[in-house]
Amino acid sequence: MSEDLLLLSGANGRTGRAILKAMVSRGIRVRAFIRDAGQASELEALGAAECFVGDMTDAQSMEAAVQGCTKLLHIGPPMHPEEIEITQRFIDAAKKADLDHFIYYSVMHPLRRDVRHHRLKLECEEALVESGLQYTILQPGRYMQHFVPQWPNILEKGVITMPFSTQQEFSIVDLADLAEAAAVVASSNEHHYATYELSGPELLSHDNIAEIMSKALDRPVRAEQVSLDAMADKARAAGANEDRIGQMVAMNGHYDRHGFRGNSNVLQMLLGRPATRLKSYVQDLADKG
């Protein structure tokens, strides 16, 4: 097992947990950065070597978190208005600790400046590139796992709903593939100064996705576009704040106009195998019921 210790921020989120498991499977020792001590036992059960309870808004907390680490993988809090400041604090802490490698988990097409979620990550990328640190930037596309919360409704009503055109194309990607790629990058020194677009292997509209689900379930499934207002009302009812709702509206409105298409060549190069296709992912969901 490697003597390196990697600090993983955002470790308790969906992405963080997937990356943690992939890191552990490759023998990488991980210190999980968490904000609630109550999360530690579950992450340690997933294989975290240790947990650090800290605050991403506090520079001293970040400096303490990186002590004894050689690498850092930073997952920025999604749609957080202070993402640039948070990332800069991690960069500063990494420089002070002289870390060997800073891996930043960004987003595919950060150049889409009309979407703040993308633009903030672009500015974080810029800060990292200019930091003098040895870095790798990972740019993931839209997850297949976004269908999981909808799966009960798909099974019950045969409808998949999204707040954008059912004909607009996306290159959705399996989070498990992204996590494995992140672990590949973290386990080698061959990826310094690289920026990797990590996209799924197919261009699919949600009409296409509904057809794939129909075949997997052997029953009709159709795609339906819901309005941005309806999406906002649902998010508001779930407790989302108005800033986050505004960013969700901007992002999905942009996707409605332009889609979210990418190329899977780099992902497949890192994995050393074909990227997961939606048919396989959906069939696994269907088999689980």
TARA-V44542 format. One record per residue. N is the residue number from 0. PHI is phi as a letter, one per 20 degrees, with the letter a starting at -180 (999 if undefined). PSI is psi in whole degrees, 0 to 359 (* if undefined). Layout:
BEGIN
n,phi,psi
N,PHI,PSI
N,PHI,PSI
END
This chain:
BEGIN
n,phi,psi
0,999,142
1,f,146
2,e,350
3,f,150
4,c,125
5,d,128
6,e,125
7,d,110
8,e,160
9,m,31
10,f,336
11,e,355
12,f,176
13,g,314
14,f,315
15,f,318
16,f,320
17,f,317
18,f,320
19,g,311
20,f,321
21,f,320
22,f,313
23,f,321
24,f,338
25,e,11
26,m,19
27,e,127
28,f,130
29,c,130
30,e,117
31,e,122
32,e,117
33,c,162
34,d,351
35,c,121
36,g,335
37,f,346
38,e,347
39,f,316
40,f,320
41,f,319
42,f,325
43,f,326
44,f,331
45,e,351
46,o,2
47,g,131
48,f,326
49,a,166
50,c,147
51,c,122
52,e,116
53,b,183
54,c,119
55,f,349
56,e,1
57,d,115
58,f,320
59,f,324
60,f,318
61,f,320
62,f,321
63,f,323
64,f,325
65,e,351
66,f,128
67,n,355
68,e,156
69,d,340
70,c,161
71,b,133
72,d,115
73,d,120
74,d,108
75,f,140
76,f,126
77,f,130
78,m,22
79,f,129
80,f,342
81,d,27
82,f,322
83,f,314
84,f,319
85,f,313
86,f,321
87,f,323
88,f,319
89,f,321
90,f,314
91,f,318
92,f,321
93,f,320
94,f,318
95,f,324
96,e,357
97,l,50
98,f,150
99,f,332
100,b,127
101,d,116
102,d,125
103,d,125
104,e,100
105,d,230
106,b,149
107,f,137
108,m,56
109,f,344
110,f,355
111,f,79
112,f,340
113,f,343
114,d,113
115,g,323
116,g,322
117,e,315
118,f,319
119,f,322
120,f,327
121,f,316
122,f,327
123,f,319
124,g,316
125,f,316
126,f,321
127,f,316
128,g,323
129,e,4
130,f,338
131,n,353
132,f,155
133,f,121
134,c,162
135,c,136
136,d,126
137,d,130
138,c,86
139,f,149
140,e,194
141,f,137
142,f,144
143,f,331
144,f,349
145,f,345
146,e,346
147,f,312
148,f,335
149,e,349
150,g,317
151,g,321
152,f,324
153,f,317
154,f,321
155,f,316
156,d,348
157,m,32
158,c,133
159,d,125
160,d,139
161,b,151
162,e,43
163,b,169
164,g,137
165,f,351
166,d,353
167,f,142
168,e,144
169,c,152
170,d,76
171,f,151
172,c,147
173,f,126
174,g,327
175,f,323
176,f,317
177,f,318
178,f,318
179,f,319
180,f,320
181,f,320
182,f,323
183,f,314
184,f,317
185,f,339
186,e,6
187,b,156
188,e,12
189,e,0
190,d,14
191,f,139
192,m,21
193,e,148
194,c,119
195,d,118
196,f,126
197,d,95
198,d,160
199,f,167
200,e,1
201,c,147
202,e,114
203,c,131
204,e,169
205,f,341
206,f,317
207,f,317
208,f,320
209,f,321
210,f,317
211,f,318
212,f,323
213,g,316
214,f,320
215,f,323
216,e,348
217,l,42
218,b,157
219,f,136
220,c,134
221,c,154
222,e,142
223,c,131
224,e,130
225,d,155
226,f,156
227,f,327
228,f,318
229,f,320
230,f,316
231,f,318
232,f,320
233,f,318
234,f,321
235,f,318
236,f,332
237,e,357
238,o,6
239,f,144
240,e,167
241,f,329
242,f,312
243,f,319
244,f,317
245,g,320
246,f,324
247,f,319
248,f,315
249,f,316
250,f,311
251,f,330
252,f,322
253,f,316
254,f,326
255,f,325
256,e,327
257,c,350
258,m,192
259,b,80
260,d,140
261,b,188
262,c,137
263,e,4
264,g,315
265,f,317
266,g,314
267,f,327
268,f,315
269,f,320
270,f,332
271,m,24
272,a,168
273,f,145
274,f,153
275,f,133
276,e,154
277,f,324
278,g,316
279,f,317
280,f,315
281,f,322
282,f,324
283,f,319
284,f,316
285,f,320
286,f,329
287,f,343
288,n,*
END
